[in-house]
Amino acid sequence: MKRIKLTVAYDGTHYAGYQVQPNGNTIQAEVEAVLARMHSRAVKVVASGRTDARVHARGQILHFDTHLSMPVDRFVKALNAMLPDDILVQAAEEVDASFHARYGAKRKEYRYFFRGDADPFRRHHAVTVTYTLDHERMRQALRLLVGTHDFTSFSVTKAEVEDRVRTIYEAELVEAGDEMYFRFVGSGFLYNQVRIMVGTLLEVGRGKYEPADVSRMLASKDRRSAGITAPPHGLYLWNVNYEKVD
């Protein structure tokens, strides 16, 4: 038996999220169905984390155990030959049995894309913002999110975890041609945390909040104090890093 680590990209537009659920097709269900065909039995896949309906990934990490003796690089071709076109296995490697896609992750990077002009070819992959944004105000607010904080105000009220302290190592606003994106690198993120931070930052940019209000929101530990939850389709799980953080 050996453990295989996969790096996977997917377009989440037509999926009910990553994790298997009773109603709606999911990324996990598609991958596990293909592996079951290859192994002639059920194969459990573990991910670095769940993504919601319509959320995308550029660098989702999965792992599974296999008894197949085929070379590791053959898994990439075999899986891609049977997976839908909106799911792509980018790389496969054999890892130690102690590797765990979820619990071993040290840093995750998310990016949230938005644009000022509507584009029918990007409507499922970047959010159109119709109002004027002050980029400097948003950058000032971003700086206040960096560091170790209790992010209760930026998570759903009924979260699955009690400990809502997380560390954000990097946060920036990047202008990329016709689009812009927020980039967050952190130790981990609470359910809907990135989307709530983005919704709040956009409201700072349009003048509803002052940049300094972000500090007040963090201190309040009250979801009602922060801004809206941004739509899911602008969000991408960009990268997962397993190296120790200095």
C-alpha positions as CSV (number, residue, x, y, z in Angstrom):
1,M,0.0,0.0,0.0
2,K,1.3,3.5,-0.9
3,R,0.0,7.0,-0.4
4,I,-0.4,9.3,-3.3
5,K,-0.6,13.1,-3.2
6,L,-2.5,14.8,-6.0
7,T,-2.5,18.5,-7.0
8,V,-5.8,19.3,-8.6
9,A,-7.4,22.3,-10.3
10,Y,-11.1,22.6,-10.9
11,D,-13.8,25.0,-12.1
12,G,-16.4,24.9,-9.4
13,T,-19.2,26.5,-11.4
14,H,-21.3,23.3,-11.8
15,Y,-20.6,21.7,-8.5
16,A,-22.2,21.8,-5.1
17,G,-18.8,22.2,-3.5
18,Y,-15.8,19.9,-2.9
19,Q,-17.2,17.5,-0.2
20,V,-19.6,14.7,-1.0
21,Q,-23.2,15.5,0.0
22,P,-26.6,13.9,-0.5
23,N,-27.9,16.3,-3.1
24,G,-25.7,17.8,-5.9
25,N,-22.6,16.6,-7.7
26,T,-19.2,17.4,-6.0
27,I,-15.5,17.3,-6.8
28,Q,-14.9,14.6,-4.3
29,A,-17.6,12.4,-5.7
30,E,-16.1,12.7,-9.2
31,V,-12.6,11.9,-8.1
32,E,-13.6,9.0,-5.9
33,A,-15.8,7.5,-8.6
34,V,-12.9,7.4,-11.0
35,L,-10.6,5.9,-8.4
36,A,-13.2,3.3,-7.6
37,R,-13.2,2.3,-11.3
38,M,-9.4,2.0,-11.3
39,H,-9.3,0.0,-8.0
40,S,-12.5,-2.0,-8.4
41,R,-13.4,-0.9,-4.9
42,A,-14.2,2.3,-3.0
43,V,-11.3,4.6,-2.4
44,K,-11.5,7.4,0.2
45,V,-9.9,10.7,-0.8
46,V,-8.8,13.4,1.8
47,A,-8.5,17.0,0.8
48,S,-6.6,20.0,2.2
49,G,-10.0,21.6,2.9
50,R,-13.5,22.0,1.5
51,T,-14.5,24.5,-1.0
52,D,-18.1,25.7,-1.3
53,A,-20.5,25.6,-4.3
54,R,-19.2,27.6,-7.3
55,V,-15.8,28.1,-5.6
56,H,-12.8,27.2,-7.7
57,A,-9.3,25.8,-7.1
58,R,-5.9,26.1,-8.8
59,G,-4.0,24.1,-6.3
60,Q,-6.2,21.8,-4.2
61,I,-4.3,19.0,-2.5
62,L,-5.7,15.5,-2.1
63,H,-4.3,12.2,-0.8
64,F,-5.4,8.6,-1.1
65,D,-4.0,5.1,-0.4
66,T,-3.6,2.6,-3.2
67,H,-2.5,-1.0,-3.7
68,L,-1.9,-0.5,-7.5
69,S,1.6,-1.0,-8.6
70,M,1.4,1.4,-11.6
71,P,4.0,4.2,-11.7
72,V,2.9,7.3,-9.9
73,D,3.0,9.5,-13.0
74,R,0.5,7.2,-14.7
75,F,-2.1,8.3,-12.2
76,V,-2.2,11.8,-13.8
77,K,-3.0,10.4,-17.3
78,A,-5.4,7.7,-16.0
79,L,-7.4,10.1,-13.8
80,N,-7.6,12.9,-16.4
81,A,-8.7,10.4,-19.1
82,M,-11.8,9.7,-17.0
83,L,-12.5,12.9,-15.1
84,P,-14.8,15.6,-16.4
85,D,-13.1,18.4,-18.3
86,D,-13.6,20.9,-15.5
87,I,-11.4,18.9,-13.1
88,L,-7.7,18.5,-13.9
89,V,-5.1,16.5,-12.0
90,Q,-1.9,18.6,-12.4
91,A,0.6,16.3,-10.6
92,A,0.9,13.1,-8.6
93,E,3.6,12.0,-6.2
94,E,4.2,9.2,-3.7
95,V,4.5,10.5,-0.2
96,D,5.2,9.1,3.2
97,A,2.3,7.3,5.0
98,S,2.3,10.1,7.6
99,F,1.4,12.8,5.0
100,H,-2.1,14.2,5.5
101,A,-3.5,16.6,3.0
102,R,-5.6,18.4,5.7
103,Y,-3.8,18.2,9.0
104,G,-0.3,18.6,7.4
105,A,-1.1,21.9,5.7
106,K,0.9,24.9,7.1
107,R,-0.2,27.7,4.9
108,K,-3.1,28.2,2.4
109,E,-3.4,30.9,-0.2
110,Y,-6.7,32.1,-1.5
111,R,-7.4,34.6,-4.2
112,Y,-10.6,36.5,-4.9
113,F,-11.0,38.0,-8.4
114,F,-13.3,40.9,-9.3
115,R,-13.6,43.4,-12.1
116,G,-15.2,46.7,-12.9
117,D,-16.6,45.8,-16.4
118,A,-18.9,42.9,-17.1
119,D,-17.4,40.1,-19.2
120,P,-19.6,37.2,-20.3
121,F,-16.6,35.0,-20.6
122,R,-15.6,35.7,-16.9
123,R,-19.1,35.8,-15.4
124,H,-18.5,32.5,-13.5
125,H,-14.9,33.2,-12.5
126,A,-14.7,36.8,-11.4
127,V,-17.3,39.1,-9.6
128,T,-18.4,42.2,-11.4
129,V,-18.3,45.3,-9.1
130,T,-20.4,48.1,-10.5
131,Y,-19.5,50.8,-8.1
132,T,-16.3,52.9,-7.7
133,L,-13.7,51.6,-5.3
134,D,-11.0,53.4,-3.4
135,H,-8.0,51.1,-3.7
136,E,-5.9,52.9,-1.0
137,R,-8.7,52.6,1.6
138,M,-8.9,48.9,0.9
139,R,-5.1,48.5,1.2
140,Q,-5.2,50.3,4.6
141,A,-7.9,47.9,5.8
142,L,-6.0,44.9,4.5
143,R,-3.0,45.7,6.6
144,L,-5.2,45.5,9.7
145,L,-6.1,41.9,8.9
146,V,-2.5,40.7,8.8
147,G,-1.3,38.9,12.0
148,T,-2.9,36.6,14.5
149,H,-6.4,37.5,15.4
150,D,-9.7,36.0,16.6
151,F,-11.7,36.1,13.3
152,T,-15.1,35.4,14.9
153,S,-16.5,38.6,13.2
154,F,-15.4,37.2,9.9
155,S,-16.9,33.7,10.1
156,V,-20.4,32.3,10.1
157,T,-22.2,32.5,13.4
158,K,-22.6,28.7,13.8
159,A,-19.1,27.6,13.0
160,E,-18.0,24.0,13.4
161,V,-14.9,24.9,15.4
162,E,-14.7,26.7,18.8
163,D,-11.2,28.2,18.2
164,R,-11.5,31.0,15.8
165,V,-8.0,32.4,16.1
166,R,-6.1,32.3,12.8
167,T,-2.9,33.9,11.5
168,I,-2.8,35.8,8.2
169,Y,0.8,36.1,7.0
170,E,0.2,38.1,3.8
171,A,-2.8,40.1,2.5
172,E,-2.7,42.3,-0.6
173,L,-4.7,43.8,-3.4
174,V,-3.3,43.1,-6.8
175,E,-4.2,44.8,-10.1
176,A,-4.0,42.4,-13.0
177,G,-5.0,43.9,-16.3
178,D,-8.8,44.3,-16.5
179,E,-9.2,42.5,-13.2
180,M,-8.1,42.9,-9.6
181,Y,-7.8,40.3,-6.8
182,F,-7.3,40.0,-3.1
183,R,-4.6,37.6,-2.1
184,F,-4.6,36.0,1.4
185,V,-2.0,33.6,2.8
186,G,-2.7,32.2,6.2
187,S,-2.4,29.3,8.6
188,G,-5.9,28.3,7.8
189,F,-9.3,30.0,7.3
190,L,-12.7,29.6,8.9
191,Y,-15.8,28.8,7.0
192,N,-16.7,31.8,4.7
193,Q,-13.8,33.8,6.3
194,V,-12.3,34.9,3.0
195,R,-15.6,35.8,1.5
196,I,-16.6,37.9,4.5
197,M,-13.3,39.7,4.6
198,V,-13.6,40.4,0.9
199,G,-17.2,41.7,1.3
200,T,-16.1,43.9,4.1
201,L,-13.1,45.2,2.1
202,L,-15.3,46.1,-0.9
203,E,-17.6,48.0,1.4
204,V,-14.6,49.9,2.8
205,G,-13.6,50.6,-0.8
206,R,-17.0,52.1,-1.6
207,G,-17.0,54.2,1.6
208,K,-19.5,52.3,3.8
209,Y,-16.8,51.7,6.4
210,E,-13.6,53.4,7.3
211,P,-10.4,51.3,7.1
212,A,-9.9,51.6,10.8
213,D,-13.3,50.0,11.4
214,V,-11.7,46.6,10.6
215,S,-9.9,46.8,14.0
216,R,-13.2,47.5,15.7
217,M,-14.8,44.5,13.9
218,L,-12.0,42.1,15.0
219,A,-12.3,43.3,18.6
220,S,-16.1,42.9,18.7
221,K,-16.0,39.2,17.9
222,D,-19.5,39.6,16.5
223,R,-20.4,38.6,12.9
224,R,-23.0,41.4,12.7
225,S,-20.2,44.1,13.0
226,A,-18.5,43.1,9.7
227,G,-19.6,43.4,6.1
228,I,-21.5,41.2,3.6
229,T,-20.4,37.8,2.4
230,A,-19.0,38.2,-1.1
231,P,-20.3,35.8,-3.8
232,P,-18.6,32.5,-4.2
233,H,-17.6,32.5,-7.8
234,G,-14.7,35.0,-7.4
235,L,-12.9,32.7,-4.9
236,Y,-10.0,30.3,-5.7
237,L,-8.1,28.0,-3.5
238,W,-4.8,28.9,-5.0
239,N,-2.1,27.0,-3.2
240,V,-1.4,24.8,-0.2
241,N,2.0,24.6,1.4
242,Y,3.2,21.9,3.7
243,E,6.6,23.3,4.7
244,K,7.2,24.5,8.2
245,V,6.6,28.2,8.8
246,D,9.6,30.0,10.3
